[in-house]
């Protein structure tokens, strides 16, 4: 809520958070509509931490006495402990977390508690709290990303020479190392980790001291509070300081991309767990059954992750729409940023945790089925063309020849490995007996040894590079 800066360190008793300009109280329904305490209570410890830094600054600059500063800091710490112990339960009448804390502080320390809001508005206060909250949550999510990457690396190390069909257009394309496939998600998560680090730098800027929108007449020290709260810098423009939510939008963009990556992985696991694919088996610890069909085992974890992805996307869209028409500086609309941000944070954290558990202990790859899958199709056709090209046949000519043999093989119900040497020679005289080795799935994968490719040597090198990144 937008409130004027307190222009005196002391003030008279007031029954409202705003000034005595108002003659009557809010309608009860409007009070409920206006209140944010039911969700911004999430910020309470950050509000206390920010207020302690503000109190310390007020004493440091002589705006209040050192003794008053100590009283405020001690009283705020008592509120923190009361909240942690479940003894502090502010209700709708408190309107928001900021007033709830200030009101309780005044009950604890008396009139000196009314001095806490000197040289501060709830506009710069809520901006500070939100940044402190998100800074911590970014650290938590980045740590979870690293844990998930570690799980994928361990799984990759055990499956370098395990083969899995690779797809384009959801059609069999070429066989790849299962480790290579898993490392693709490692790379996505690495970008997520890096992206959050970049966003955290722009989040870690202090708006405290911007006031309602124009700064303050008091001789505050904004760099003092920024240092106390471990911010890297302060906003250079007070209007921007209280109204900027770019950092929240950027976070929701990054959160959406994390969910994109988790959802893509989820979709593959759902397919792989189906009877048609049977590439993986779901363990009982990470699957549920049907209420009517006793034979079923459902991939609820990846399905829920896939479903929750749209929820995070929606929060991003909501915040973009919220911000697009706001004139400077603070507007009550900005109260709506909290639930979108809080829910997205909780959703991403929960989904990362669930997917980490699923990949670490909730499924196993069906090695026999994977072996059958890479041997029962024409995904080695490109290698036949490459074989001819290596022997001087122009690739496009070789490509057309192989297309022809695939067509005739399909008609005959054969795979390329089933063709006789005479049939290969009839296709082109360059074929020799070594064609059978060249199109064997293990050889097909091992031969793709270009940097970043699926060749086993390249995959092992990629695993070592990945290990060094997260060490």
Number of C-alpha atoms within 10 A of each C-alpha: 22 15 14 16 19 19 14 13 16 15 12 7 8 9 9 15 15 12 12 10 6 9 7 8 9 12 9 11 8 9 15 15 11 16 19 21 22 15 13 21 19 17 21 21 22 22 26 23 20 22 25 24 20 31 27 24 23 28 17 16 15 13 19 19 15 17 10 19 26 15 19 28 22 16 23 27 17 16 21 21 13 13 15 11 9 9 11 15 10 19 15 17 14 22 22 23 26 23 18 21 25 25 17 19 25 18 14 18 16 14 15 19 25 22 22 26 23 22 26 25 24 21 28 26 25 25 21 27 26 23 23 24 18 21 20 12 17 21 15 13 22 20 13 18 22 18 16 23 24 19 18 20 21 15 17 23 17 11 17 23 21 18 24 26 23 17 13 8 6 7 10 16 17 21 23 27 25 24 27 28 18 19 21 12 18 24 13 16 21 19 15 22 21 13 18 22 16 13 19 21 14 17 27 21 22 30 30 31 30 27 27 26 23 15 20 19 10 15 11 22 15 19 17 17 24 24 14 16 19 13 20 14 17 20 17 12 13 22 20 17 28 30 22 19 20 15 18 23 21 19 24 24 19 20 26 23 20 22 28 19 18 22 23 15 18 23 16 11 22 20 16 18 22 16 10 8 14 16 22 20 19 22 15 12 11 20 18 15 14 10 7 7 8 8 8 12 18 18 22 15 21 25 15 14 25 22 14 18 23 15 16 26 18 16 22 25 14 15 21 17 11 14 18 8 8 14 9 12 16 21 15 11 11 19 15 13 20 19 15 19 22 19 14 25 20 13 19 22 19 14 22 21 16 19 21 20 17 21 16 16 14 18 19 15 18 14 15 10 14 19 17 13 18 22 21 12 18 20 21 25 20 17 22 21 21 18 20 22 17 11 10 11 16 13 15 11 13 21 19 12 17 21 15 12 18 17 12 13 16 12 9 9 9 15 17 24 16 11 13 12 14 12 12 17 13 11 15 15 10 15 19 12 11 9 18 17 12 18 22 17 21 21 16 22 24 19 16 17 14 10 12 12 18 26 23 23 16 19 26 18 13 20 20 13 11 18 14 9 10 11 7
